Amino acid sequence: MLGVGGSEIVFIALIFLIIFGPGSLPKMARDVGRFVTEARRAVDEFKEEITSAADDDEDDHRKKR
């Protein structure tokens, strides 16, 4: 995962815990989860649009023959 091992992830988590405190970490985790979900949804929609446009172009090209 991006060249980050398990010990680095634990270290980063400890730094976040020290900086932000245990109270705000669950809210931050939820916000990150929502962001990731929305980003994946946007990427999926983009892929669908590209695929649909490519299919439409292919259909138009076939009709012209």
PyMOL Python script that loads the backbone (N, CA, C, O; Angstrom):
from pymol import cmd

cmd.read_pdbstr("""\
ATOM      1  N   MET A   1       0.850  -1.186   0.000  1.00  0.00           N
ATOM      2  CA  MET A   1       0.000   0.000   0.000  1.00  0.00           C
ATOM      3  C   MET A   1       0.882   1.231   0.000  1.00  0.00           C
ATOM      4  O   MET A   1       1.271   1.719   1.061  1.00  0.00           O
ATOM      5  N   LEU A   2       1.198   1.731  -1.165  1.00  0.00           N
ATOM      6  CA  LEU A   2       2.003   2.934  -1.340  1.00  0.00           C
ATOM      7  C   LEU A   2       3.355   2.852  -0.644  1.00  0.00           C
ATOM      8  O   LEU A   2       3.903   3.880  -0.245  1.00  0.00           O
ATOM      9  N   GLY A   3       3.891   1.680  -0.496  1.00  0.00           N
ATOM     10  CA  GLY A   3       5.188   1.521   0.128  1.00  0.00           C
ATOM     11  C   GLY A   3       5.200   1.749   1.631  1.00  0.00           C
ATOM     12  O   GLY A   3       6.258   1.981   2.215  1.00  0.00           O
ATOM     13  N   VAL A   4       4.034   1.685   2.261  1.00  0.00           N
ATOM     14  CA  VAL A   4       3.938   1.897   3.702  1.00  0.00           C
ATOM     15  C   VAL A   4       3.650   0.551   4.357  1.00  0.00           C
ATOM     16  O   VAL A   4       2.671  -0.118   4.026  1.00  0.00           O
ATOM     17  N   GLY A   5       4.512   0.165   5.287  1.00  0.00           N
ATOM     18  CA  GLY A   5       4.340  -1.109   5.975  1.00  0.00           C
ATOM     19  C   GLY A   5       3.501  -0.970   7.226  1.00  0.00           C
ATOM     20  O   GLY A   5       3.016   0.113   7.554  1.00  0.00           O
ATOM     21  N   GLY A   6       3.338  -2.076   7.915  1.00  0.00           N
ATOM     22  CA  GLY A   6       2.517  -2.104   9.125  1.00  0.00           C
ATOM     23  C   GLY A   6       3.058  -1.230  10.236  1.00  0.00           C
ATOM     24  O   GLY A   6       2.295  -0.532  10.903  1.00  0.00           O
ATOM     25  N   SER A   7       4.382  -1.258  10.446  1.00  0.00           N
ATOM     26  CA  SER A   7       4.955  -0.454  11.531  1.00  0.00           C
ATOM     27  C   SER A   7       4.802   1.036  11.256  1.00  0.00           C
ATOM     28  O   SER A   7       4.602   1.817  12.186  1.00  0.00           O
ATOM     29  N   GLU A   8       4.895   1.442   9.981  1.00  0.00           N
ATOM     30  CA  GLU A   8       4.705   2.855   9.651  1.00  0.00           C
ATOM     31  C   GLU A   8       3.265   3.295   9.899  1.00  0.00           C
ATOM     32  O   GLU A   8       3.018   4.407  10.367  1.00  0.00           O
ATOM     33  N   ILE A   9       2.323   2.420   9.583  1.00  0.00           N
ATOM     34  CA  ILE A   9       0.911   2.760   9.816  1.00  0.00           C
ATOM     35  C   ILE A   9       0.640   2.920  11.305  1.00  0.00           C
ATOM     36  O   ILE A   9      -0.069   3.840  11.713  1.00  0.00           O
ATOM     37  N   VAL A  10       1.201   2.032  12.118  1.00  0.00           N
ATOM     38  CA  VAL A  10       1.029   2.134  13.569  1.00  0.00           C
ATOM     39  C   VAL A  10       1.644   3.434  14.070  1.00  0.00           C
ATOM     40  O   VAL A  10       1.052   4.118  14.905  1.00  0.00           O
ATOM     41  N   PHE A  11       2.810   3.776  13.575  1.00  0.00           N
ATOM     42  CA  PHE A  11       3.478   5.010  13.986  1.00  0.00           C
ATOM     43  C   PHE A  11       2.640   6.233  13.612  1.00  0.00           C
ATOM     44  O   PHE A  11       2.478   7.144  14.424  1.00  0.00           O
ATOM     45  N   ILE A  12       2.109   6.256  12.395  1.00  0.00           N
ATOM     46  CA  ILE A  12       1.260   7.373  11.964  1.00  0.00           C
ATOM     47  C   ILE A  12       0.006   7.456  12.822  1.00  0.00           C
ATOM     48  O   ILE A  12      -0.419   8.549  13.195  1.00  0.00           O
ATOM     49  N   ALA A  13      -0.586   6.314  13.137  1.00  0.00           N
ATOM     50  CA  ALA A  13      -1.786   6.303  13.985  1.00  0.00           C
ATOM     51  C   ALA A  13      -1.478   6.854  15.366  1.00  0.00           C
ATOM     52  O   ALA A  13      -2.280   7.604  15.923  1.00  0.00           O
ATOM     53  N   LEU A  14      -0.336   6.499  15.925  1.00  0.00           N
ATOM     54  CA  LEU A  14       0.048   7.033  17.238  1.00  0.00           C
ATOM     55  C   LEU A  14       0.255   8.541  17.189  1.00  0.00           C
ATOM     56  O   LEU A  14      -0.143   9.248  18.114  1.00  0.00           O
ATOM     57  N   ILE A  15       0.863   9.035  16.136  1.00  0.00           N
ATOM     58  CA  ILE A  15       1.056  10.482  15.991  1.00  0.00           C
ATOM     59  C   ILE A  15      -0.291  11.186  15.918  1.00  0.00           C
ATOM     60  O   ILE A  15      -0.489  12.212  16.569  1.00  0.00           O
ATOM     61  N   PHE A  16      -1.228  10.643  15.127  1.00  0.00           N
ATOM     62  CA  PHE A  16      -2.561  11.226  15.051  1.00  0.00           C
ATOM     63  C   PHE A  16      -3.243  11.198  16.419  1.00  0.00           C
ATOM     64  O   PHE A  16      -3.904  12.163  16.803  1.00  0.00           O
ATOM     65  N   LEU A  17      -3.087  10.120  17.139  1.00  0.00           N
ATOM     66  CA  LEU A  17      -3.688   9.998  18.463  1.00  0.00           C
ATOM     67  C   LEU A  17      -3.137  11.060  19.405  1.00  0.00           C
ATOM     68  O   LEU A  17      -3.885  11.660  20.176  1.00  0.00           O
ATOM     69  N   ILE A  18      -1.849  11.288  19.344  1.00  0.00           N
ATOM     70  CA  ILE A  18      -1.228  12.296  20.206  1.00  0.00           C
ATOM     71  C   ILE A  18      -1.676  13.700  19.809  1.00  0.00           C
ATOM     72  O   ILE A  18      -1.990  14.518  20.673  1.00  0.00           O
ATOM     73  N   ILE A  19      -1.706  13.980  18.521  1.00  0.00           N
ATOM     74  CA  ILE A  19      -2.032  15.332  18.053  1.00  0.00           C
ATOM     75  C   ILE A  19      -3.510  15.660  18.241  1.00  0.00           C
ATOM     76  O   ILE A  19      -3.848  16.724  18.760  1.00  0.00           O
ATOM     77  N   PHE A  20      -4.386  14.758  17.826  1.00  0.00           N
ATOM     78  CA  PHE A  20      -5.816  15.069  17.812  1.00  0.00           C
ATOM     79  C   PHE A  20      -6.580  14.534  19.015  1.00  0.00           C
ATOM     80  O   PHE A  20      -7.697  14.980  19.274  1.00  0.00           O
ATOM     81  N   GLY A  21      -6.022  13.613  19.739  1.00  0.00           N
ATOM     82  CA  GLY A  21      -6.695  13.063  20.901  1.00  0.00           C
ATOM     83  C   GLY A  21      -7.663  11.967  20.535  1.00  0.00           C
ATOM     84  O   GLY A  21      -8.107  11.882  19.391  1.00  0.00           O
ATOM     85  N   PRO A  22      -7.997  11.119  21.505  1.00  0.00           N
ATOM     86  CA  PRO A  22      -8.860   9.969  21.210  1.00  0.00           C
ATOM     87  C   PRO A  22     -10.307  10.350  20.905  1.00  0.00           C
ATOM     88  O   PRO A  22     -11.026   9.575  20.274  1.00  0.00           O
ATOM     89  N   GLY A  23     -10.739  11.516  21.337  1.00  0.00           N
ATOM     90  CA  GLY A  23     -12.136  11.902  21.123  1.00  0.00           C
ATOM     91  C   GLY A  23     -12.467  12.228  19.683  1.00  0.00           C
ATOM     92  O   GLY A  23     -13.571  11.942  19.219  1.00  0.00           O
ATOM     93  N   SER A  24     -11.534  12.818  18.976  1.00  0.00           N
ATOM     94  CA  SER A  24     -11.833  13.246  17.609  1.00  0.00           C
ATOM     95  C   SER A  24     -11.477  12.204  16.562  1.00  0.00           C
ATOM     96  O   SER A  24     -11.872  12.353  15.405  1.00  0.00           O
ATOM     97  N   LEU A  25     -10.753  11.161  16.919  1.00  0.00           N
ATOM     98  CA  LEU A  25     -10.350  10.157  15.931  1.00  0.00           C
ATOM     99  C   LEU A  25     -11.523   9.411  15.297  1.00  0.00           C
ATOM    100  O   LEU A  25     -11.495   9.195  14.085  1.00  0.00           O
ATOM    101  N   PRO A  26     -12.557   9.004  16.048  1.00  0.00           N
ATOM    102  CA  PRO A  26     -13.686   8.334  15.387  1.00  0.00           C
ATOM    103  C   PRO A  26     -14.382   9.215  14.348  1.00  0.00           C
ATOM    104  O   PRO A  26     -14.774   8.737  13.283  1.00  0.00           O
ATOM    105  N   LYS A  27     -14.534  10.508  14.665  1.00  0.00           N
ATOM    106  CA  LYS A  27     -15.164  11.428  13.709  1.00  0.00           C
ATOM    107  C   LYS A  27     -14.286  11.581  12.474  1.00  0.00           C
ATOM    108  O   LYS A  27     -14.791  11.607  11.352  1.00  0.00           O
ATOM    109  N   MET A  28     -12.988  11.682  12.671  1.00  0.00           N
ATOM    110  CA  MET A  28     -12.078  11.801  11.535  1.00  0.00           C
ATOM    111  C   MET A  28     -12.124  10.547  10.678  1.00  0.00           C
ATOM    112  O   MET A  28     -12.098  10.638   9.451  1.00  0.00           O
ATOM    113  N   ALA A  29     -12.193   9.386  11.302  1.00  0.00           N
ATOM    114  CA  ALA A  29     -12.257   8.126  10.557  1.00  0.00           C
ATOM    115  C   ALA A  29     -13.544   8.048   9.739  1.00  0.00           C
ATOM    116  O   ALA A  29     -13.524   7.592   8.596  1.00  0.00           O
ATOM    117  N   ARG A  30     -14.660   8.490  10.313  1.00  0.00           N
ATOM    118  CA  ARG A  30     -15.929   8.515   9.574  1.00  0.00           C
ATOM    119  C   ARG A  30     -15.830   9.453   8.378  1.00  0.00           C
ATOM    120  O   ARG A  30     -16.273   9.118   7.280  1.00  0.00           O
ATOM    121  N   ASP A  31     -15.244  10.639   8.597  1.00  0.00           N
ATOM    122  CA  ASP A  31     -15.106  11.608   7.511  1.00  0.00           C
ATOM    123  C   ASP A  31     -14.225  11.065   6.390  1.00  0.00           C
ATOM    124  O   ASP A  31     -14.536  11.250   5.213  1.00  0.00           O
ATOM    125  N   VAL A  32     -13.147  10.407   6.740  1.00  0.00           N
ATOM    126  CA  VAL A  32     -12.272   9.816   5.724  1.00  0.00           C
ATOM    127  C   VAL A  32     -13.020   8.710   4.979  1.00  0.00           C
ATOM    128  O   VAL A  32     -12.908   8.596   3.758  1.00  0.00           O
ATOM    129  N   GLY A  33     -13.776   7.901   5.708  1.00  0.00           N
ATOM    130  CA  GLY A  33     -14.562   6.844   5.070  1.00  0.00           C
ATOM    131  C   GLY A  33     -15.579   7.401   4.101  1.00  0.00           C
ATOM    132  O   GLY A  33     -15.753   6.865   3.006  1.00  0.00           O
ATOM    133  N   ARG A  34     -16.251   8.468   4.485  1.00  0.00           N
ATOM    134  CA  ARG A  34     -17.227   9.099   3.581  1.00  0.00           C
ATOM    135  C   ARG A  34     -16.529   9.643   2.340  1.00  0.00           C
ATOM    136  O   ARG A  34     -17.023   9.490   1.223  1.00  0.00           O
ATOM    137  N   PHE A  35     -15.369  10.282   2.545  1.00  0.00           N
ATOM    138  CA  PHE A  35     -14.627  10.820   1.410  1.00  0.00           C
ATOM    139  C   PHE A  35     -14.228   9.712   0.441  1.00  0.00           C
ATOM    140  O   PHE A  35     -14.381   9.858  -0.772  1.00  0.00           O
ATOM    141  N   VAL A  36     -13.720   8.612   0.972  1.00  0.00           N
ATOM    142  CA  VAL A  36     -13.300   7.501   0.121  1.00  0.00           C
ATOM    143  C   VAL A  36     -14.500   6.935  -0.643  1.00  0.00           C
ATOM    144  O   VAL A  36     -14.396   6.628  -1.830  1.00  0.00           O
ATOM    145  N   THR A  37     -15.622   6.800   0.036  1.00  0.00           N
ATOM    146  CA  THR A  37     -16.833   6.295  -0.612  1.00  0.00           C
ATOM    147  C   THR A  37     -17.272   7.215  -1.748  1.00  0.00           C
ATOM    148  O   THR A  37     -17.592   6.744  -2.839  1.00  0.00           O
ATOM    149  N   GLU A  38     -17.288   8.518  -1.499  1.00  0.00           N
ATOM    150  CA  GLU A  38     -17.688   9.478  -2.522  1.00  0.00           C
ATOM    151  C   GLU A  38     -16.695   9.488  -3.679  1.00  0.00           C
ATOM    152  O   GLU A  38     -17.094   9.595  -4.839  1.00  0.00           O
ATOM    153  N   ALA A  39     -15.407   9.379  -3.371  1.00  0.00           N
ATOM    154  CA  ALA A  39     -14.392   9.370  -4.423  1.00  0.00           C
ATOM    155  C   ALA A  39     -14.559   8.133  -5.301  1.00  0.00           C
ATOM    156  O   ALA A  39     -14.479   8.232  -6.526  1.00  0.00           O
ATOM    157  N   ARG A  40     -14.788   6.979  -4.696  1.00  0.00           N
ATOM    158  CA  ARG A  40     -14.996   5.758  -5.481  1.00  0.00           C
ATOM    159  C   ARG A  40     -16.243   5.869  -6.345  1.00  0.00           C
ATOM    160  O   ARG A  40     -16.248   5.441  -7.499  1.00  0.00           O
ATOM    161  N   ARG A  41     -17.285   6.437  -5.788  1.00  0.00           N
ATOM    162  CA  ARG A  41     -18.529   6.608  -6.553  1.00  0.00           C
ATOM    163  C   ARG A  41     -18.286   7.530  -7.752  1.00  0.00           C
ATOM    164  O   ARG A  41     -18.772   7.259  -8.850  1.00  0.00           O
ATOM    165  N   ALA A  42     -17.540   8.610  -7.547  1.00  0.00           N
ATOM    166  CA  ALA A  42     -17.250   9.533  -8.639  1.00  0.00           C
ATOM    167  C   ALA A  42     -16.407   8.859  -9.716  1.00  0.00           C
ATOM    168  O   ALA A  42     -16.649   9.056 -10.907  1.00  0.00           O
ATOM    169  N   VAL A  43     -15.428   8.072  -9.311  1.00  0.00           N
ATOM    170  CA  VAL A  43     -14.589   7.357 -10.282  1.00  0.00           C
ATOM    171  C   VAL A  43     -15.427   6.355 -11.064  1.00  0.00           C
ATOM    172  O   VAL A  43     -15.269   6.237 -12.279  1.00  0.00           O
ATOM    173  N   ASP A  44     -16.311   5.635 -10.392  1.00  0.00           N
ATOM    174  CA  ASP A  44     -17.180   4.668 -11.075  1.00  0.00           C
ATOM    175  C   ASP A  44     -18.093   5.354 -12.087  1.00  0.00           C
ATOM    176  O   ASP A  44     -18.283   4.853 -13.196  1.00  0.00           O
ATOM    177  N   GLU A  45     -18.663   6.510 -11.703  1.00  0.00           N
ATOM    178  CA  GLU A  45     -19.524   7.249 -12.628  1.00  0.00           C
ATOM    179  C   GLU A  45     -18.724   7.730 -13.830  1.00  0.00           C
ATOM    180  O   GLU A  45     -19.212   7.688 -14.960  1.00  0.00           O
ATOM    181  N   PHE A  46     -17.493   8.189 -13.593  1.00  0.00           N
ATOM    182  CA  PHE A  46     -16.645   8.647 -14.682  1.00  0.00           C
ATOM    183  C   PHE A  46     -16.336   7.501 -15.644  1.00  0.00           C
ATOM    184  O   PHE A  46     -16.385   7.671 -16.862  1.00  0.00           O
ATOM    185  N   LYS A  47     -16.017   6.333 -15.083  1.00  0.00           N
ATOM    186  CA  LYS A  47     -15.740   5.170 -15.921  1.00  0.00           C
ATOM    187  C   LYS A  47     -16.965   4.802 -16.755  1.00  0.00           C
ATOM    188  O   LYS A  47     -16.838   4.472 -17.934  1.00  0.00           O
ATOM    189  N   GLU A  48     -18.156   4.859 -16.144  1.00  0.00           N
ATOM    190  CA  GLU A  48     -19.385   4.530 -16.869  1.00  0.00           C
ATOM    191  C   GLU A  48     -19.618   5.508 -18.015  1.00  0.00           C
ATOM    192  O   GLU A  48     -20.027   5.103 -19.102  1.00  0.00           O
ATOM    193  N   GLU A  49     -19.360   6.791 -17.779  1.00  0.00           N
ATOM    194  CA  GLU A  49     -19.547   7.792 -18.823  1.00  0.00           C
ATOM    195  C   GLU A  49     -18.574   7.560 -19.975  1.00  0.00           C
ATOM    196  O   GLU A  49     -18.957   7.651 -21.142  1.00  0.00           O
ATOM    197  N   ILE A  50     -17.324   7.262 -19.650  1.00  0.00           N
ATOM    198  CA  ILE A  50     -16.329   7.008 -20.687  1.00  0.00           C
ATOM    199  C   ILE A  50     -16.716   5.773 -21.494  1.00  0.00           C
ATOM    200  O   ILE A  50     -16.651   5.788 -22.723  1.00  0.00           O
ATOM    201  N   THR A  51     -17.115   4.708 -20.809  1.00  0.00           N
ATOM    202  CA  THR A  51     -17.521   3.479 -21.485  1.00  0.00           C
ATOM    203  C   THR A  51     -18.745   3.720 -22.356  1.00  0.00           C
ATOM    204  O   THR A  51     -18.814   3.240 -23.487  1.00  0.00           O
ATOM    205  N   SER A  52     -19.701   4.457 -21.831  1.00  0.00           N
ATOM    206  CA  SER A  52     -20.916   4.754 -22.589  1.00  0.00           C
ATOM    207  C   SER A  52     -20.589   5.584 -23.822  1.00  0.00           C
ATOM    208  O   SER A  52     -21.119   5.324 -24.903  1.00  0.00           O
ATOM    209  N   ALA A  53     -19.727   6.576 -23.673  1.00  0.00           N
ATOM    210  CA  ALA A  53     -19.349   7.416 -24.808  1.00  0.00           C
ATOM    211  C   ALA A  53     -18.610   6.596 -25.859  1.00  0.00           C
ATOM    212  O   ALA A  53     -18.828   6.777 -27.057  1.00  0.00           O
ATOM    213  N   ALA A  54     -17.741   5.700 -25.417  1.00  0.00           N
ATOM    214  CA  ALA A  54     -17.011   4.850 -26.361  1.00  0.00           C
ATOM    215  C   ALA A  54     -17.974   3.925 -27.100  1.00  0.00           C
ATOM    216  O   ALA A  54     -17.834   3.716 -28.305  1.00  0.00           O
ATOM    217  N   ASP A  55     -18.945   3.372 -26.383  1.00  0.00           N
ATOM    218  CA  ASP A  55     -19.936   2.504 -27.021  1.00  0.00           C
ATOM    219  C   ASP A  55     -20.779   3.283 -28.030  1.00  0.00           C
ATOM    220  O   ASP A  55     -21.072   2.782 -29.115  1.00  0.00           O
ATOM    221  N   ASP A  56     -21.167   4.507 -27.672  1.00  0.00           N
ATOM    222  CA  ASP A  56     -21.945   5.345 -28.583  1.00  0.00           C
ATOM    223  C   ASP A  56     -21.142   5.674 -29.834  1.00  0.00           C
ATOM    224  O   ASP A  56     -21.679   5.628 -30.941  1.00  0.00           O
ATOM    225  N   ASP A  57     -19.871   6.002 -29.675  1.00  0.00           N
ATOM    226  CA  ASP A  57     -19.023   6.295 -30.825  1.00  0.00           C
ATOM    227  C   ASP A  57     -18.878   5.075 -31.726  1.00  0.00           C
ATOM    228  O   ASP A  57     -18.893   5.194 -32.951  1.00  0.00           O
ATOM    229  N   GLU A  58     -18.739   3.914 -31.120  1.00  0.00           N
ATOM    230  CA  GLU A  58     -18.603   2.679 -31.891  1.00  0.00           C
ATOM    231  C   GLU A  58     -19.886   2.397 -32.667  1.00  0.00           C
ATOM    232  O   GLU A  58     -19.836   1.989 -33.827  1.00  0.00           O
ATOM    233  N   ASP A  59     -21.046   2.616 -32.020  1.00  0.00           N
ATOM    234  CA  ASP A  59     -22.324   2.407 -32.699  1.00  0.00           C
ATOM    235  C   ASP A  59     -22.481   3.382 -33.867  1.00  0.00           C
ATOM    236  O   ASP A  59     -22.947   2.986 -34.936  1.00  0.00           O
ATOM    237  N   ASP A  60     -22.101   4.647 -33.682  1.00  0.00           N
ATOM    238  CA  ASP A  60     -22.195   5.635 -34.747  1.00  0.00           C
ATOM    239  C   ASP A  60     -21.279   5.261 -35.899  1.00  0.00           C
ATOM    240  O   ASP A  60     -21.636   5.427 -37.065  1.00  0.00           O
ATOM    241  N   HIS A  61     -20.101   4.758 -35.572  1.00  0.00           N
ATOM    242  CA  HIS A  61     -19.149   4.359 -36.614  1.00  0.00           C
ATOM    243  C   HIS A  61     -19.685   3.181 -37.418  1.00  0.00           C
ATOM    244  O   HIS A  61     -19.499   3.129 -38.634  1.00  0.00           O
ATOM    245  N   ARG A  62     -20.339   2.246 -36.765  1.00  0.00           N
ATOM    246  CA  ARG A  62     -20.906   1.079 -37.451  1.00  0.00           C
ATOM    247  C   ARG A  62     -22.069   1.493 -38.362  1.00  0.00           C
ATOM    248  O   ARG A  62     -22.233   0.936 -39.448  1.00  0.00           O
ATOM    249  N   LYS A  63     -22.872   2.462 -37.927  1.00  0.00           N
ATOM    250  CA  LYS A  63     -24.028   2.908 -38.713  1.00  0.00           C
ATOM    251  C   LYS A  63     -23.576   3.600 -39.992  1.00  0.00           C
ATOM    252  O   LYS A  63     -24.266   3.527 -41.008  1.00  0.00           O
ATOM    253  N   LYS A  64     -22.433   4.267 -39.956  1.00  0.00           N
ATOM    254  CA  LYS A  64     -21.948   5.010 -41.121  1.00  0.00           C
ATOM    255  C   LYS A  64     -21.406   4.068 -42.197  1.00  0.00           C
ATOM    256  O   LYS A  64     -21.299   4.474 -43.354  1.00  0.00           O
ATOM    257  N   ARG A  65     -21.069   2.851 -41.861  1.00  0.00           N
ATOM    258  CA  ARG A  65     -20.536   1.909 -42.851  1.00  0.00           C
ATOM    259  C   ARG A  65     -21.615   1.463 -43.736  1.00  0.00           C
ATOM    260  O   ARG A  65     -21.380   0.665 -44.643  1.00  0.00           O
TER     261      ARG A  65
END
""", "prot")
cmd.dss("prot")
cmd.show_as("cartoon", "prot")
cmd.util.cbc("prot")
cmd.orient("prot")
